[in-house]
Structures are given as structure tokens and as C-alpha cells.
Amino acid sequence: MKGSQIILDHLNGREAAALMVDGKLEDLLVDADAPRPGTIYRAIADRPVKGQGGMFLKTPDGPAFLRQVKGLSPGQTILVQVTGYAEDGKAIPVTQKILFKSRYAIATPGAPGRNISRSIRDDDVRDMLRGLVHEVMDEDNSMGLILRSSCVEGDADEIAEDIAAMLSLAEQVAGDAQGPMEKLTDGDGPHLEAWREWAVDAEVVTDEGSFDTHGVLDALEHVKDISVSLGGGASLFIEPTRALVAVDVNTGADTSPAAGLKANMATARELPRQLRLRGLGGQITLDVAPMPKKDRRAFESALRAAFRADSIETTSVGWTPLGHFELQRKRARLPITEVLQ
């Protein structure tokens, strides 16, 4: 099927959302039992961790870990936001840099400034957005605000309403900083996150059982497999371990001089999607197919370009002495194998 579809349904009793593009599963969000990213707590500082510059915090959902805690003392009350999912046996990762994110606007308490996404290049659109901000925000309002790239396609009234809602929520939470530990807001569920993040021209399907009728369940069978076809006989294998995610690139039966480069470039284009669908993060090590060192720069450029278009923060670390390429990816989702159990 041509075009994009946003499919809202449930998977094994969990709220879920899928983005299909031209009949291909492009993204998948599935709810989990763990605290959602974006959840905000009024937490209590517990004990510092020497040598790591961090501190454990007490929250209603269990211990959390906060880095960069200069000036924070045990027993102190602090507002923090969940940044991702914890590994087994580890504390919830949190930050003091709280964001209130919606489809069109991001409110940033403690980080003043009014900014518009750089991807919005049309001067008329930028002027219109500045006018909306001026109408909604008082000049003396110190709250920071970022207007997202989705504003290009948004209706002016909807954008203004979104800005006002985020500013109101941010002010409400910021004014509730004192008291016992408490969950102040929950992170967005898959259906709301899909509306917030998938700002594409798409058909929205909400019928019960639509994952089955629109091919999502069939696509998930391929996601469960460790092997991924890259075309031309090449393939890659993605295998999570406790320490890291190992990615092995194979050229298959192709023995031409350019086989390694072709397989590696195909991997660069496909890897963000595969990691996104599988919910994999942390340290990722690529055992690339053999190719001349002179071709490494082209591979790196293709890989970085692919991850720039991805919604999850991923850092290119570089090459190891053994010729592997390493990435560090935010644990923004739980592995699909865990949420489908």
C-alpha cells in the first residue's frame, strides 16, 4: 500500500502504535510496565556515588540515578524527569533538565529563550510563529520555548493552543517543587507519543485488530529474527548481549571488489530503522564487511546522515583497533523482545 498510515491498536494487551510507510513498518511504540520517559517526579536525594559524580534518588517508583549533582545534598527535594529505560537491576535514569514536549512546542523551564526549529527556513512562516509566541507569552515570562519543525504543517490556532498548554503545564509543575516524593506527571503513552512525534501526512487507523488487518503483526515476525536482508545477497545480524548490541555485516555470495562497501552502505541506511523497531540502545558494535580504509569516510558519512534523521539520540564513537565501528545510543525504549513477552 502506498502512502503513510498511523495505526493505533493494542499488542498483547498493551497500548501500541505503528507507523507504516508504503506498506513497510517504519516505527513502533509499545507501552511497558516501567516508568515512561518524560515522567516527572518530585524526588528526594538519597546518597551520592563517589567517583561517578552522581547520586541515587528516592522516587515512588523506586531508586533513580542522577548525574551532575553539584550542590545537591542528601535529603534535598528535587524535580527530575525520566530520560529513558533502565537496564535490568539498575536505577531509573533521570535529569534535572526538564522538558514539556508536545506536537508543536517544547517548554523549557530554567532555560530561557524563544527559539524556532532551524529546519523551518521560510521567513514568512518564522514571522508568523514569532507573532503567535508574542500573542501567547507575556514579555516578562522567563520560561524557555522551542517551536518544533512540525509547525510548518500546523494550523495557527492549534499551534497557539499547544504553546499555551505546554506553558501552563510547565508553570504548574515548576510551582509544585516542594513536598514529599511524588509522581507529578506521567510520560506519554504510545498513542499520544505517535501524535506528538509522527507529524506526517498519514491515514490514522484506530479500529480494533488493525495491527492484524494492516500487516503490522506480519512485519513484527521479521523484527523478531536476528537476520536482516540487505538485498543482493548481503545481510546483517543483530544480536543483543548483556554488555552490548553486536551487529555483523555479511556480503553473502557477492565476491566483487565493491561487495564490502555496498553491504556496509546498505547497513548504514537500514540500521537506524532496525534498532528503532527492536528497541535497542546502549553500546552498539558493528563488525562491518571488509572494505578499503579509504572507503571508511563515506561509510561514516552515510551512517551519521541516517542517524540524524532518526528520532533517538545516537553518537558515533569511531573505529576500534580491530576495525569495528562503535555507536552509543540512548535507551529510549525497551527491547521489543521484553515488551512482547
VEXGUMAR-491316 format. One record per residue (C-alpha): x, y, z. Coordinates in steps of 0.5 Angstrom, whole numbers, padded with zeros to 4 digits, always signed. Example, Ala and Ser with C-alpha at 12.3 -4.5 7.8 and 13.67 -1.06 7.14 Angstrom:
BEGIN
+0025-0009+0016
+0027-0002+0014
//
This chain:
BEGIN
+0000+0000+0000
+0003+0007-0002
+0003+0013+0003
+0003+0013+0011
-0001+0010+0016
-0001+0011+0023
-0004+0005+0027
-0007+0006+0034
-0008-0001+0037
-0006-0006+0043
-0001-0011+0043
-0001-0017+0048
-0006-0012+0052
-0001-0006+0052
-0003+0000+0048
+0001+0001+0042
+0002+0005+0036
+0005+0003+0029
+0008+0008+0023
+0007+0004+0016
+0010+0008+0010
+0009+0005+0003
+0007-0002+0007
+0013-0002+0011
+0014-0002+0018
+0018+0004+0020
+0017+0005+0027
+0013+0002+0033
+0012+0004+0040
+0009+0000+0045
+0007+0001+0053
+0012-0002+0058
+0011-0003+0066
+0017+0001+0067
+0016+0009+0068
+0015+0012+0062
+0021+0017+0059
+0018+0024+0060
+0015+0022+0067
+0017+0028+0072
+0018+0026+0080
+0019+0030+0086
+0025+0026+0088
+0029+0026+0095
+0036+0026+0094
+0039+0020+0098
+0046+0018+0097
+0052+0020+0093
+0056+0016+0089
+0063+0017+0089
+0068+0017+0083
+0062+0018+0079
+0059+0025+0080
+0052+0022+0081
+0047+0021+0086
+0042+0016+0088
+0035+0019+0089
+0028+0016+0092
+0022+0016+0088
+0015+0013+0088
+0017+0008+0083
+0024+0006+0086
+0031+0009+0086
+0033+0014+0081
+0040+0016+0079
+0042+0023+0077
+0049+0025+0074
+0052+0032+0075
+0049+0033+0082
+0054+0039+0084
+0051+0043+0090
+0046+0037+0092
+0045+0035+0099
+0042+0028+0102
+0035+0030+0104
+0034+0035+0099
+0028+0035+0095
+0029+0036+0087
+0025+0036+0081
+0027+0031+0076
+0025+0028+0069
+0026+0020+0067
+0030+0020+0061
+0030+0013+0058
+0029+0006+0061
+0034+0003+0066
+0038-0004+0065
+0036-0010+0069
+0038-0008+0076
+0039-0001+0075
+0036+0005+0078
+0032+0010+0073
+0036+0015+0069
+0033+0022+0071
+0035+0029+0069
+0034+0036+0072
+0034+0039+0065
+0026+0038+0065
+0022+0039+0058
+0015+0039+0057
+0014+0037+0050
+0008+0037+0045
+0007+0036+0038
+0009+0044+0036
+0012+0047+0042
+0017+0045+0048
+0017+0049+0054
+0024+0049+0058
+0024+0052+0065
+0031+0054+0067
+0033+0055+0060
+0030+0062+0058
+0030+0064+0050
+0025+0063+0045
+0027+0059+0039
+0025+0056+0032
+0027+0050+0029
+0033+0051+0024
+0029+0047+0019
+0024+0052+0018
+0027+0056+0013
+0021+0060+0010
+0022+0067+0013
+0014+0068+0013
+0013+0062+0017
+0018+0064+0022
+0015+0071+0023
+0008+0068+0024
+0011+0064+0029
+0014+0070+0033
+0007+0073+0032
+0004+0067+0036
+0009+0067+0041
+0008+0074+0042
+0001+0074+0043
+0001+0068+0048
+0007+0069+0052
+0008+0075+0056
+0014+0079+0055
+0017+0078+0062
+0016+0071+0062
+0022+0067+0063
+0020+0061+0061
+0024+0058+0055
+0020+0056+0049
+0022+0052+0043
+0018+0051+0037
+0019+0045+0033
+0019+0043+0026
+0012+0041+0025
+0010+0048+0026
+0011+0048+0018
+0004+0044+0017
+0001+0046+0023
-0006+0051+0024
-0004+0057+0027
-0010+0056+0032
-0007+0049+0034
+0000+0052+0035
-0002+0057+0040
-0006+0053+0044
-0001+0048+0044
+0004+0053+0046
-0001+0056+0052
-0002+0048+0054
+0006+0047+0055
+0007+0054+0059
+0001+0052+0063
+0003+0045+0065
+0011+0048+0066
+0009+0053+0071
+0004+0049+0075
+0010+0043+0076
+0015+0048+0077
+0011+0051+0082
+0010+0044+0086
+0017+0043+0087
+0016+0043+0095
+0013+0037+0099
+0014+0029+0100
+0017+0025+0094
+0011+0024+0089
+0010+0023+0081
+0008+0030+0078
+0006+0028+0071
+0007+0021+0067
+0010+0020+0061
+0006+0020+0054
+0003+0013+0052
+0004+0010+0045
-0002+0014+0042
+0000+0021+0045
+0007+0020+0043
+0005+0018+0036
+0001+0024+0035
+0007+0028+0038
+0013+0025+0034
+0010+0023+0028
+0008+0029+0024
+0007+0026+0018
+0001+0027+0013
-0002+0020+0014
-0008+0016+0015
-0010+0015+0022
-0013+0008+0023
-0016+0006+0030
-0020+0000+0029
-0019-0005+0034
-0015-0011+0031
-0012-0006+0026
-0005-0009+0027
-0007-0015+0024
-0011-0013+0018
-0006-0008+0016
+0000-0012+0016
+0004-0010+0023
+0004-0017+0026
+0007-0020+0020
+0012-0014+0020
+0014-0016+0027
+0015-0023+0026
+0021-0021+0022
+0023-0016+0027
+0024-0022+0032
+0029-0025+0027
+0036-0023+0028
+0038-0023+0021
+0036-0017+0016
+0037-0018+0009
+0040-0012+0005
+0039-0014-0002
+0044-0017-0007
+0045-0023-0002
+0048-0019+0003
+0045-0019+0010
+0047-0016+0017
+0046-0020+0024
+0043-0016+0030
+0045-0020+0037
+0044-0016+0044
+0048-0019+0049
+0048-0016+0057
+0054-0012+0055
+0053-0009+0048
+0049-0010+0042
+0053-0014+0036
+0052-0012+0029
+0055-0017+0024
+0055-0015+0017
+0056-0020+0011
+0057-0020+0004
+0054-0027+0002
+0056-0030-0004
+0058-0023-0007
+0065-0023-0008
+0066-0017-0013
+0071-0012-0010
+0066-0007-0008
+0062-0012-0004
+0064-0010+0002
+0063-0003+0001
+0056-0004-0002
+0054-0008+0004
+0056-0003+0009
+0053+0003+0006
+0046-0001+0006
+0047-0003+0013
+0048+0005+0015
+0042+0006+0011
+0038+0001+0015
+0041+0000+0022
+0037+0006+0025
+0030+0003+0023
+0032-0004+0026
+0035-0001+0032
+0029+0003+0033
+0024-0002+0032
+0028-0007+0036
+0028-0002+0042
+0036-0003+0042
+0040+0002+0046
+0047+0003+0050
+0053+0001+0047
+0053-0002+0039
+0059-0005+0036
+0059-0006+0028
+0063-0012+0025
+0063-0009+0018
+0064-0012+0012
+0072-0012+0009
+0073-0005+0005
+0079-0001+0004
+0081+0004+0009
+0080+0010+0004
+0072+0008+0004
+0071+0009+0011
+0070+0016+0011
+0064+0015+0006
+0061+0010+0011
+0062+0014+0017
+0058+0020+0013
+0052+0015+0011
+0052+0013+0018
+0051+0020+0021
+0046+0022+0016
+0042+0016+0017
+0042+0017+0025
+0041+0025+0024
+0034+0023+0021
+0033+0018+0027
+0029+0020+0033
+0033+0017+0038
+0040+0020+0040
+0046+0016+0038
+0053+0018+0038
+0058+0016+0033
+0064+0014+0038
+0069+0011+0032
+0073+0006+0030
+0077+0001+0034
+0084-0002+0033
+0080-0009+0031
+0077-0005+0025
+0070-0005+0029
+0066+0001+0029
+0062+0003+0035
+0056+0007+0037
+0053+0010+0043
+0045+0010+0043
+0040+0013+0048
+0036+0007+0052
+0029+0011+0050
+0025+0004+0049
+0025-0003+0052
+0027-0008+0048
+0022-0011+0043
+0023-0018+0046
+0022-0016+0053
+0015-0012+0052
+0012-0018+0047
+0013-0023+0053
//
